[in-house]
Amino acid sequence: MPSWDEIYFGALGIISVLIGSLQLLAGVSGNSVSISVLSVSGTYLLWRGVIVASAGAFFLYGSTHGLGSRRNQVVTVLAGTMLWIVAVTDLLGRFLGAIPGGHDVWVAELDQIALAFAPPYSPSIIFGLFALVVVKYRMQAFEPTAAGEGK
């Protein structure tokens, strides 16, 4: 019977593959899609779609092969790290894009900068939040046994 972690990362993997595929299709067609707080648009949709879909595939691989194995835990941590890198670049792009003011000021007001972080969000930002659960595997101690093999 699968554990709760395997079910969670399996579901996250399926959703990530689907949304990553949607990003790839939107990037190829040049269209954008906005659904509530989720926005599939932007300049680098193709590479974002590849990374989100690949991270989803890694989540699926780790969850279907069993998260009891350290190797599969590392695969899920890799998938989470991929999502976090894209999410942080999206957030940094929002922040740096909001700093320049209009034609009469050099730097925008703080409230205008804060408004740059309002919805809609890219899928990587949303999935990056859900992928924070993989920190659990990074924080687990790797204790060698008496035979010298890791647990």
DRENFIPA-471869 format. One line per 3 residues: for each residue y negated, x negated, z negated of N, C-alpha, C. Coordinates in pm, 1 decimal. Atoms other than C-alpha are relative to their C-alpha. Example, Ala and Ser with C-alpha at 12.3 -4.5 7.8 and 13.67 -1.06 7.14 Angstrom:
% DRENFIPA-471869
119.0/-89.0/0.0/450.0/-1230.0/-780.0/-120.0/-90.0/0.0  119.0/82.0/6.0/106.0/-1367.0/-714.0/-109.0/77.0/-73.0
This chain:
% DRENFIPA-471869
117.8/-84.3/0.0/0.0/0.0/0.0/-124.3/-89.0/0.0  119.8/83.6/-6.1/-341.1/-143.9/92.3/-87.4/17.2/-124.3  91.3/-5.7/114.2/-588.2/-228.6/-181.0/-131.3/65.2/43.0
129.8/-60.4/-29.1/-933.5/-74.0/-207.6/-86.5/-93.7/82.7  76.5/97.2/-77.6/-1086.1/-396.0/-74.1/40.5/3.0/146.9  -47.2/-2.5/-138.2/-868.9/-381.8/236.8/-46.0/126.7/71.7
48.1/-125.3/-59.7/-963.6/-17.7/298.8/-149.7/-9.3/27.1  144.9/13.0/-13.4/-1332.9/-92.9/242.3/-36.3/-89.2/118.8  34.1/92.9/-108.5/-1343.7/-393.9/474.2/57.5/45.7/133.9
-51.4/-58.2/-123.1/-1125.0/-216.4/729.3/-96.7/102.7/57.2  97.3/-100.7/-44.4/-1371.2/73.5/744.7/-129.4/-66.4/45.8  120.6/72.9/-40.1/-1667.7/-165.9/755.1/21.6/-71.4/132.9
-31.7/67.0/-125.7/-1494.8/-356.0/1034.4/-0.1/95.7/117.6  -2.5/-98.6/-108.8/-1432.7/-45.8/1243.4/-141.2/44.2/36.4  137.4/-44.5/-25.7/-1791.6/73.8/1204.9/-81.5/-113.2/62.9
73.4/113.9/-56.6/-1926.4/-276.3/1278.1/37.7/-24.2/145.4  -42.3/17.2/-139.4/-1719.0/-306.2/1596.2/-62.4/108.2/87.4  57.2/-109.1/-78.5/-1838.3/35.3/1714.5/-150.6/-17.0/21.0
144.9/16.0/-11.9/-2206.8/-28.3/1640.8/-33.4/-126.4/79.1  20.5/121.1/-79.9/-2182.5/-382.6/1782.1/21.4/26.5/147.6  -23.0/-38.5/-139.6/-2039.1/-235.4/2102.0/-115.4/83.5/53.2
116.8/-78.6/-38.7/-2325.5/14.2/2108.8/-119.0/-91.4/27.1  108.3/95.6/-22.2/-2570.1/-276.5/2075.4/20.4/-74.7/131.7  -27.4/67.4/-126.6/-2398.4/-456.0/2363.4/-33.4/90.4/118.2
30.4/-94.1/-107.8/-2420.2/-145.9/2582.8/-149.7/22.8/14.8  145.0/-18.5/-5.1/-2785.1/-92.6/2490.6/-69.1/-124.5/54.7  58.6/123.3/-50.3/-2860.3/-457.3/2561.7/20.2/-16.7/149.8
-28.3/10.8/-142.6/-2694.1/-447.1/2903.0/-80.7/103.0/79.1  70.4/-106.1/-71.6/-2853.8/-115.4/3002.0/-150.9/-5.2/-18.9  143.5/8.1/25.7/-3195.4/-198.7/2854.8/-55.5/119.9/-74.7
42.8/-117.4/75.4/-3207.1/121.7/2651.6/-6.9/-30.7/-148.4  0.5/11.1/145.3/-3272.4/170.6/2281.0/41.3/135.1/-58.4  -48.8/-119.7/67.2/-3120.9/419.0/2037.4/-50.4/-2.9/-143.8
43.0/-12.5/138.8/-3267.5/540.1/1707.0/63.8/124.2/-60.0  -63.9/-110.0/71.7/-3069.4/753.1/1464.7/-40.4/-12.7/-145.9  44.7/-2.2/138.1/-3238.8/830.6/1133.6/-55.9/-136.3/-41.2
50.5/129.9/46.2/-3278.0/492.6/957.0/56.9/-116.1/79.9  -64.5/103.0/-80.2/-3075.8/302.0/1218.6/-65.9/-7.7/136.6  63.6/19.4/-129.5/-3243.9/154.1/1525.6/71.3/-111.1/75.6
-64.2/97.9/-86.8/-3060.4/-23.2/1806.5/-99.2/-30.0/111.2  101.2/38.6/-96.9/-3344.8/-191.3/1990.5/-43.3/-142.2/-31.3  51.5/133.7/24.2/-3512.6/-525.0/2025.2/27.0/-93.5/115.7
-7.2/98.4/-106.5/-3524.4/-838.1/2230.3/138.4/-59.0/15.7  -126.8/72.7/-5.0/-3194.9/-1003.6/2143.0/119.2/90.4/-30.7  -106.7/-96.0/28.5/-2963.9/-702.4/2148.0/137.2/-53.1/38.2
-131.3/47.9/-43.7/-2686.9/-878.7/2337.4/63.9/-91.5/-104.2  -63.1/91.0/95.9/-2634.6/-1161.6/2092.2/19.6/66.8/-134.7  -21.6/-74.7/125.1/-2682.1/-929.4/1794.4/126.2/84.5/11.0
-119.1/-81.5/-21.3/-2418.5/-699.4/1941.9/127.1/-82.0/-4.5  -117.2/88.9/3.3/-2178.1/-989.0/1993.5/32.0/-39.5/-143.5  -22.8/45.4/137.6/-2224.5/-1108.2/1636.2/47.5/114.8/-88.9
-41.2/-114.5/83.0/-2197.3/-762.7/1476.5/142.1/43.5/36.0  -135.4/-38.1/-41.3/-1888.5/-676.1/1682.9/102.3/-105.3/-42.9  -91.5/106.7/43.2/-1730.5/-1015.6/1607.4/22.0/3.9/-150.8
-14.7/-11.8/145.0/-1800.5/-977.4/1236.8/90.1/117.7/-35.2  -88.1/-114.4/22.8/-1638.4/-635.0/1249.9/145.0/-32.8/30.1  -136.3/41.0/-33.0/-1334.1/-785.1/1420.8/56.8/-91.3/-108.2
-45.9/87.1/108.4/-1313.7/-1051.1/1149.2/31.0/80.3/-126.2  -29.2/-87.7/113.3/-1336.8/-782.6/879.6/133.6/70.5/20.0  -126.4/-67.7/-29.8/-1055.4/-594.1/1050.2/117.7/-95.2/-12.4
-108.0/98.4/8.1/-844.0/-910.2/1080.2/34.4/-29.0/-145.6  -24.3/31.3/140.3/-887.1/-998.1/713.0/61.3/115.8/-75.7  -51.4/-114.4/75.0/-819.6/-646.0/591.2/140.0/40.6/44.5
-132.9/-39.9/-46.4/-515.0/-579.9/809.9/106.8/-103.5/-32.4  -97.3/104.2/32.7/-349.4/-912.6/728.8/11.4/-24.3/-150.1  -13.6/7.1/145.4/-398.3/-871.6/353.6/-100.3/-93.5/-64.4
102.9/79.7/66.5/-684.1/-990.0/136.1/53.2/-73.8/-122.3  -60.0/79.0/106.4/-441.2/-1136.5/-115.7/7.0/-147.2/37.3  -3.5/136.7/-50.3/-433.4/-1448.5/100.2/-139.9/-60.8/-1.7
129.7/68.5/4.7/-712.0/-1700.4/49.8/-57.0/-16.2/140.7  44.4/16.4/-138.9/-727.0/-1756.2/427.1/-69.1/126.8/50.3  59.6/-125.5/-44.5/-800.5/-1389.5/494.0/-127.8/32.9/-77.1
123.7/-15.4/76.0/-1058.6/-1384.6/216.4/-111.3/-82.9/63.4  99.1/86.0/-65.1/-1234.7/-1673.5/389.7/-47.0/62.6/131.2  37.7/-66.7/-124.9/-1229.8/-1479.1/718.1/-100.5/111.9/-29.1
95.0/-106.3/33.8/-1405.0/-1185.2/548.3/-132.9/-57.6/-48.0  125.1/65.4/41.2/-1659.3/-1420.0/387.5/-75.0/-49.2/123.7  62.7/42.5/-125.1/-1724.6/-1564.1/735.1/-66.8/118.0/69.4
57.4/-119.4/-63.3/-1780.5/-1213.3/872.4/-126.3/44.6/-72.5  118.1/-36.5/77.0/-2021.2/-1132.3/590.3/-114.6/-96.6/23.0  102.9/100.8/-23.9/-2207.7/-1458.5/644.6/-63.5/18.3/137.2
54.4/-25.7/-133.5/-2244.5/-1380.2/1014.3/-100.1/115.1/-3.6  90.2/-114.4/9.8/-2399.3/-1044.4/930.3/-126.7/-35.2/-77.5  117.3/37.1/79.8/-2628.6/-1195.7/667.1/-96.2/-85.9/80.3
88.0/85.7/-80.5/-2761.8/-1457.0/910.1/-83.4/85.7/94.8  73.7/-86.3/-92.5/-2855.4/-1190.1/1164.1/-96.2/90.6/-76.4  86.6/-86.9/79.9/-2996.3/-962.2/892.3/-123.7/-74.9/-48.4
113.7/78.4/49.1/-3215.6/-1238.1/749.5/-95.0/-34.4/114.9  89.6/27.2/-113.0/-3347.5/-1330.0/1095.7/-77.1/125.6/39.5  71.8/-124.8/-28.3/-3432.9/-962.9/1153.4/-110.6/23.6/-102.7
101.5/-19.4/104.0/-3613.6/-939.4/819.8/-112.7/-102.4/11.5  101.9/103.6/-16.8/-3792.7/-1268.5/878.3/-88.4/30.9/120.3  79.0/-39.7/-116.8/-3900.6/-1147.5/1223.5/-96.3/112.6/-32.1
89.2/-109.8/41.6/-4040.7/-829.3/1069.5/-116.2/-53.4/-82.4  103.0/54.1/88.4/-4227.6/-1025.8/804.3/-101.3/-83.5/77.2  90.6/88.1/-72.9/-4371.2/-1289.2/1035.8/-78.6/75.1/107.2
72.2/-80.8/-96.9/-4464.3/-1026.1/1294.2/-110.2/83.1/-63.0  99.2/-83.5/69.1/-4663.2/-833.4/1033.9/-115.4/-81.7/-55.9  104.0/81.7/62.4/-4868.0/-1127.3/902.3/-129.1/-5.3/81.6
127.2/7.2/-73.4/-5117.9/-1164.1/1188.5/-74.0/132.2/-4.1  81.0/-120.6/3.2/-5402.5/-919.4/1155.8/-44.6/38.4/139.6  53.8/-44.4/-128.0/-5594.4/-746.5/1428.8/-96.9/-102.3/57.3
94.6/90.7/-65.1/-5871.1/-893.7/1640.5/-111.8/-46.9/-92.3  109.8/36.6/88.4/-6117.4/-908.0/1349.5/43.7/-73.0/-127.9  -49.3/71.5/118.4/-5894.6/-1057.2/1072.3/116.6/-90.3/39.3
-107.4/93.7/-30.5/-5653.7/-1349.5/1069.4/131.7/41.9/-62.0  -121.0/-37.7/73.2/-5408.1/-1220.6/810.7/-13.0/145.9/-41.3  0.2/-142.3/33.1/-5314.5/-857.4/757.5/0.7/20.9/-151.2
-1.9/-37.0/141.6/-5348.4/-680.7/424.5/145.0/10.4/-48.7  -134.6/-6.7/57.2/-5049.1/-673.2/187.5/70.0/133.1/27.4  -63.5/-129.4/-26.6/-4991.6/-301.0/239.8/48.3/9.9/144.6
-45.0/0.0/-139.3/-4969.5/-353.3/616.3/125.0/-86.3/17.4  -119.6/85.5/-5.3/-4718.6/-634.3/565.9/119.1/73.7/-61.2  -108.0/-75.6/64.7/-4515.0/-413.1/329.9/50.8/113.0/89.9
-42.1/-106.8/-91.2/-4510.2/-135.3/591.5/93.5/-50.8/109.2  -90.2/56.2/-101.2/-4326.2/-372.0/827.1/145.9/12.5/-42.9  -137.0/-11.7/50.6/-4019.2/-331.1/603.8/45.3/145.4/-13.1
-37.5/-142.1/2.7/-4012.1/48.1/644.8/106.1/27.5/106.4  -101.6/-34.2/-99.8/-3727.6/217.0/834.9/-65.2/27.7/135.4  -143.7/17.9/-17.1/-3576.9/221.6/1092.8/41.1/-146.6/-7.5
-54.0/134.2/16.3/-3357.2/-81.6/1030.6/103.9/-28.8/107.3  -104.5/38.9/-94.3/-3129.3/-277.0/1258.8/135.9/11.2/-69.1  -132.6/-12.6/60.8/-2753.6/-236.3/1205.7/38.4/-120.8/-85.9
-38.0/118.1/76.8/-2721.2/-594.1/1081.0/-59.0/2.9/-141.1  59.4/-10.2/134.3/-2958.2/-524.5/789.8/81.9/96.2/-85.9  -78.6/-98.7/74.7/-2760.2/-217.7/685.4/139.2/-54.6/-32.0
-133.6/55.1/23.4/-2420.8/-386.5/730.7/-5.5/-122.3/-91.0  14.9/115.7/90.0/-2550.7/-698.6/555.0/1.9/41.7/-145.7  -3.5/-51.0/137.6/-2603.6/-489.7/242.9/142.0/37.0/-41.7
-137.2/-38.3/31.8/-2251.3/-348.8/259.8/93.0/-120.9/-4.7  -83.2/120.8/-1.7/-2111.3/-697.0/325.5/-20.5/-86.6/-123.9  21.5/77.8/122.3/-2247.4/-827.1/-7.0/121.2/0.5/-91.8
-120.7/-9.0/82.1/-1914.5/-725.0/-157.8/86.0/-125.9/15.8  -83.2/118.3/-21.3/-1754.4/-1038.7/-7.7/-37.4/-114.8/-92.0  36.5/102.7/97.4/-1942.1/-1247.5/-263.7/106.4/-8.0/-109.0
-108.9/-4.0/98.0/-1658.5/-1142.3/-492.2/103.2/-108.1/30.0  -100.0/99.3/-37.3/-1421.4/-1368.2/-297.2/-55.5/-141.2/-10.9  61.1/132.7/10.8/-1664.7/-1658.4/-297.3/-8.3/-43.4/-146.1
16.8/32.4/141.0/-1706.3/-1639.2/-673.2/132.2/-18.8/-73.3  -128.4/17.6/66.3/-1333.2/-1640.2/-751.1/30.7/-148.3/-15.0  -33.1/140.2/26.5/-1221.1/-1965.1/-907.6/126.5/-38.9/75.7
-116.7/54.2/-68.4/-978.6/-2177.3/-711.3/58.7/-102.6/-95.4  -56.6/85.2/102.9/-764.6/-2322.6/-985.9/130.3/-60.1/47.9  -126.3/61.3/-39.5/-495.3/-2576.3/-899.8/107.4/26.4/-104.7
-113.3/-20.3/91.0/-152.9/-2511.3/-1046.9/59.1/-135.3/-36.6  -62.2/124.9/43.6/72.3/-2769.3/-1208.9/60.2/-77.6/116.6  -59.5/67.3/-115.5/236.7/-2843.6/-870.9/-106.5/-54.0/94.0
105.7/50.1/-83.7/-106.1/-2923.2/-722.7/-40.8/97.4/109.5  33.8/-98.1/-100.9/-120.3/-2613.0/-505.2/-101.1/98.5/-59.6  100.5/-95.5/46.7/-409.0/-2369.5/-527.6/57.9/137.1/-19.9
-42.9/-136.1/29.7/-370.8/-2022.5/-661.2/-64.8/96.8/94.5
